[in-house]
Amino acid sequence: MVVTGRAALLALVAAGAVAISGDIGGIVTYVSAGLVVLLIVLDVLLATGPGRLRLSREGDTTLRLGETAEVFVTVANPTRRRLRGRVRDAWQPSAHSSPRAQPLLVGPGERRRVRTTLTPSRRGDARAAGVTVRSVGPLGLAGRQRTLTAPWTVRTLPPFHSRRHLPGKLSRLRELEGQHTAMVRGQGSEFDSLRDYVPGDDVRSIDWRATARNDGVVVRTWRPERDRRILVVLDTGRTSAGRVGDTPRLDHAMDAALLLTALAGKAGDRVDFIAHDRTVRAQVRASGKGSQVNRVVEAMAPLEPTLVESDPAALVSSVLTQGRARRLVVLLTDLDATSLEEGLLPRLPLLSAHHLLLVAGIRDPEVEEMAADRGSPEALYRAASAERTLSERHRISRELRRMGAEVVDAGPEQIAPALADAYINLKAQGRL
């Protein structure tokens, strides 16, 4: 049961009547109190019971972080009484639902639809907490209230800010495929077609059999290999929780992984995805040619950094169990010297013996700013620490390259296009 402001006002009026009643104040007190209680009870009994309502939902089920979703609750009143009151569609705080409560008026046998706007501030699944309906009696003094269940989930996907780089990277891919420039020959490249020799062509590309059947010299043209296998591995361990700017390192890595997935899908390659720390947190297997972006985005949405040290042995084992075919393994992690020296580096020969490894790390611009700031004694100490961090980062990058891995180390705004460029360069060199 709930009481409204009218009941409080009525009680105040009754108290005023008692105050001015004089000698008969005792009688007036009992009468006025009984009358107020009677009216409140009567109003509660006449109010439509919220438990008899029937709720259903419809609306958006997915959106990208930063966007707005709309969810609707349809309230059906199967009773013979009119329901008048308020309704609140409650969600978890991070969903930022609005409005908080809305007026509700549903006649007998009628339906009303209530709209709620969601603007989530974090990735993952936002779930409805319940729909609270307050039914007020005809006098407006009191009523009934009940919270009803109406399950609904809205999944907030990663924003994919790096999508703006995709047209430019696709243009570079088309150039490699010869739509704008001549075909190039690379190690392991696929044969495409024959054409007449022009000065500057590699003489090793001359097809002597075709030349013998023609009046001029004929050369073979080559194209970057298609249908290559790429495995994107996202490290969700302790280091991924570190913030670079206002965003966790994991979110920047997700953005870079999405751009690479979209680009590789357009290039005709097959992209698999794994999120790993001490165990596999999410996995997407390529079901065929074409873009896997939608499936990868869905898999990324509920991921959060886990505050445990990643297990490199389990990670390498998960990669090797994906299949024996050689593939490009893209590991998005932090280039932390201590973690890599004790974890990945000792196991790198086993991994590089079967696959081509590309390690991508997100560099913190604030560390570089600290290294450049030497305007005070305190800044000098910070600069020395920053220089030590950068030196260790460069050293571990050189060690990775010495052991046969490719390395991309860039800031949060540059990591996605830099990773895409590294992929394109590997295709141009015929190394995939």
N, C-alpha and C positions, 0 to 999 in steps of 0.2 A: 504494500500500500504506500502511496505517496500523497502528500498534501501540497497545495499550491499557495501562492501568495494571497489568494482570495481568502483562504481559510485563516491565514495569519491576520489579515485585515478584519475578518469577522470576529475573531477572538479579541482583537484590540477594541473593537466597538463594544463587545460585551463587557470588557473590563471597564470601559468608560461609563457604561450604564451602571455598573456596580458602584463606581466611585461617586456618582451623583444621586444614588438611590436613598441615601440617608438612613433612616431607622429600619427600612425594609431591605437593607443591603444583603442580609443573609439569604433571604428568599430569592432576590434577584440573582444572586450568585449561582445558586443551584439551578434556577430556571435557565439562565443564559448559558451556563456550562452544558447543561443537558441538551439545550437546543443546538449548540454548536456541534456537539458530539453526534447528535442525531442526524443533522444535515450532512456531516462528513461521512458517516456510515452509509446513509442513503445514497450519497453520490458515488461511493465506492461500489455499492451493489448495482447501481444503474450503469456503471461504466462497462464498456465492452471488454471482455477478457482477452488480453493479448495472446494468451496461449492457444487460442482457437484460430489465430491468423495462419495463413499459408504463405511462405516466402519462397521466392525463386530468384535466380541471378542470371545476369548476362553482361557482356561487355568485353573489354580488352583482357587478354591473358598474357601478353608480352609487350615490352617496350624497351627502348634503350635508355641507359642512364642519362638523365638530363631532360628527358621527355616527360609528357603527362599522359596518364591513362584515365579512362572513364569506366566506372563500374556501376551497374544499375541493379537495384533491388526492387522486385515487384511484390507488393503487399496485397494479398487477396483477403477479403473479408467475407467469409461464408455465413456469418451470423445474420440475424434479423435486426441488429442494432447498428446505428452509425458509430463509427470509431472516430473520435476527435482527440488529438494529442500531439506528441512529438516522437520522432524516430531518430536514432543515431546509429550509423553504420561504422563500427569501431574497427580500426586496423592497428597493427603494430606501429610504434612511434616513428620508425625510419621511413614508413610509407608516406607520411605527411598528408593525411587525408583531410579533405575539406568538403563541405562545411562540417562543423562539429556536430550539430543537430539541426533538424528541419521540421517544420510543422507538417502534420499528417491529418488528412480528412478523407475517410473512406466510407462510402455509403454501404448499405446492406447489399451483398452480392457483387460489389464492385471491386476494381483493382486500381491501385495507384503505383506509379513507378518513381523511385527515389534515386537521384543521381549523386554519386560520390566521385570526387576528383582526387587522383593519387599522383604525387610527385616524389618518387622514392629518391633517397639520398645515398643509397648504396646498392651494390649488385646483389643478386640472389632472389629468393622467393619471398614475397610479401603475402601473408595469409590473413584473411579476415578473422577478427577476434570474436565477432558476434554482432547481431543486430538487436539493439535495445529499443523496445517500443513502450511508450508511456501513454496509456489511455486515460483520459480525463472524463469524469461524469458530466451530466448536463448542467449542473450548477457551477462547474469549474472550481470546486473546492478541493476535491481529492480524486484519486483514481488508482489505477493498477499499473504496475510496471513489471516487465519481464524481458530477459535477454534470450533471444532465440538463436539457434544455430543456422547459419546459411554459408556453408563452406565455399571459399573461392580463393584462388591463388593467382597472383600476378608475378611473372618472372621478369626481373630487370636484367637486361643483357649488357655486356660491355659496350661502351659508346662507339668504338671504331673510328677515332679521330683521324687516323692515318689514311682513311679512304681517299682523301683528296690527292694523295700521291699516286694512286693506282693508274689514272690515265697516262701519266708520264712514263711510268715503268712499263706499261703495256706497249707504249710507242717504241721503247727500246727493244722489247721482245720482238716486235714486228720487224724492226731493222735487222735483228739477228736472223730472222727467218727469211730475209731476202725480199721483203715487200717494198723496202725503200732503198736498200743497198745490196751489193752483190753478196752472194753466198760466201761463207768463209769455211775454211777447212780447220777442223780441230781434232784432237786426239779422241777417237771413238765416236766421231760424228756420223750421222746417218746420211747415206747417199740420197740425193734429191732428184737431180736431172742432169742433162748434158746441155752445153751451150758452146758457142764459138769462142775460141781463144782470143783474149785481148791482152795487149802489153801490160805486164805487171802481174799476170797470173802465175801462181806457183807451178813450175814445170812438172812437179810431181803429181799434179792433178790431171795431166794429159791422159786421155783415154786413147791408147794407140790403136785399138781395134776399131773404135768408132772413127778415128782419124783416117784409117786406111780405107774406110768405106765412103769417105766424104772428100770434097775438094780441099777443105781447110782443116786446120787443127781444131780438135774438139777437146774440151776439158769437162771434168765432172764437177758438179756443184754439190755442196754439202749443207746440211741444216743441223741446228742443235737437236740433240736427241730428245724424243718425246717419250711419254709413258715411263718416265723415271719415277722411282720411289723416294719419297721424302718423309722423314719422321721428325716432327716438331715435338721437342721435349721441354716442358715448362717446369722449372724448379719451384715448388711451392713450400720449400723449407724455411728455416729461420731467417735467412738473409733476404728472402722475398718480402718480408714484412717491413723492411727499412723504407722510410719515406724519402723520395727524391722530389724535392719541391713540396707540393701539397698532396702528392699522390703516392701510394705504396709502389715499390719497385715491381711488384707482381702485375699491377694494372698496366704499367708501361710495357712490360714484357708481353702481356696479352695483346695489346695494340699492335706491336711488331709482329707477333705470330699471326694475327688476322690478316695483315697486309701480305705477308709471305704466303699464307694459305690461298688467298684470293688470286695472287699473281701466279703461283704455281698451277692452280686449277685452270687458269686461262691459257697457260703454256702447255696444257695437255699432260701434266704430271699428276701422279697420285699422291695425296697427302694424308698421312696418318698423324694422330695427335695423342700425346700422353702428358698428363700432369702427375708429377711424382715428387715425394719427399722421402719417407721411409717405406711407403707403399704406393701403389697406383691410386690416385685420387679421381681421375677421369680418363677416359680413353675413347677415341674415335678411330675406327678403321675405315679406310677408303673403300667405298662400295663400287667404285668404277670411276671412269673419267668424268671430269667436270668439277665444279666448285664444291668444296666441303665447308664453306664459310658458315652456313647456317647451322650445320651440325656441330661445328667446333664452337661457335658462339653459345649454343645451348649448353654444351659441356662446360664451358668456362664460367657461365653465370653464377653457379653456387660456390665456386672455389674461393677459399680464403687462405691466407698464409697460416701455416702451422708452426708454432713456436718450438720446433724440434730440429735437430741437425739432420740434414738430408743424408740418406744412406747411399753412397756412390756404388757400392757393390750391388745392391738391389736395383739401382737405376741401370747399371750396365747389363745386368741379367735381364731386365725387362726389355731393353733395347735388342739384345741378341735373340730373345725369344720371338721377336716380331717376324723373323724369317731369315733365310740364308742369303737371299738376293742382296747384292750391294746397293746401298742407298745413301742419301745425304741425311745425316743426323744433325739437326739444329738444336743445340742445347742453349736455352735461355736461362742464365743464372747470373750470379754476382761474381765478378772476377776478384774474389777475395783470396789472397795468396795462401793464408793459413788453411782455409777450407779445401782449396784445390790441391795444394801440395800433399795434404794428408788423405784426400779422398780420390779425386779424379785422376791426377797425374800417374799414380802407380798403376792404374787400370787402363790408361789411355792406349798402350800398345795393343791390348786385347781388342779394344773397340776399333781402333784405326786399322787393324789387320783385316777387318770385315767390311768396314764402312768408312765413308768420308765424313769427318767430324767438323762442324762449324760451331764455335762457341761464341755466343753474343752476350755482352754485359752492358749494363746501363751505368754510365759514369755520372757522378753527382757534380753539377756545376758549382755548388757551394764550396766544394773542396778546392777547386781551381781558384775560386775567388779568395779563399783563405790563404792559399799559397802565394797569391800576388799582393796581399795586403800586409805591409810591413811598417805601418805608420806609428806603432807604439810598441813598448816592450811586450805587452800581452799579445799583440798581433804577431810579433816575431815568434813567440812560442807556438801560436796556432799555425803560422806559416810553416814552421819546421815540421810539425806533425802532419800537415797536409802534404808537404813535399815527400815525406816518408811514405805516406799512403799512395801517392801517385807513382813513386819509384817502385814500390812493391807491385803495383798494378801493371806497370810497364814490364817489369821483370817476368811476371807470370805469363803475360801475353807472349813475350819472346820465347819462353819455355814451351808454351803450347804450340807455337809455330815450329819450333825446332823438332817437336815430336810429330809433326805432320798435320796438325789441326789448323784450320782457318779461324781467325779471330776478328770479331767486330766489337769495338769498344767505342761507344758514342753516348752523347747526352740524351735525356728523355725525349727531346723534340727531334733528334736526329737518328735515334736507334732504328725506327721502323724503315725509313728510306735507305739507311745504310745497310741494313740486313737484306732488303730487296736488291740493292745494287750488288752485294756480295753473291747472291743467288744468280743474278743475271751474268755476272762475270764468270762464274763457274760454268754456266751453260755455254758462254762464248768460248771458253777454253776447252770445251768438250770433256770436262772432268766429272760430270754427273753420270 
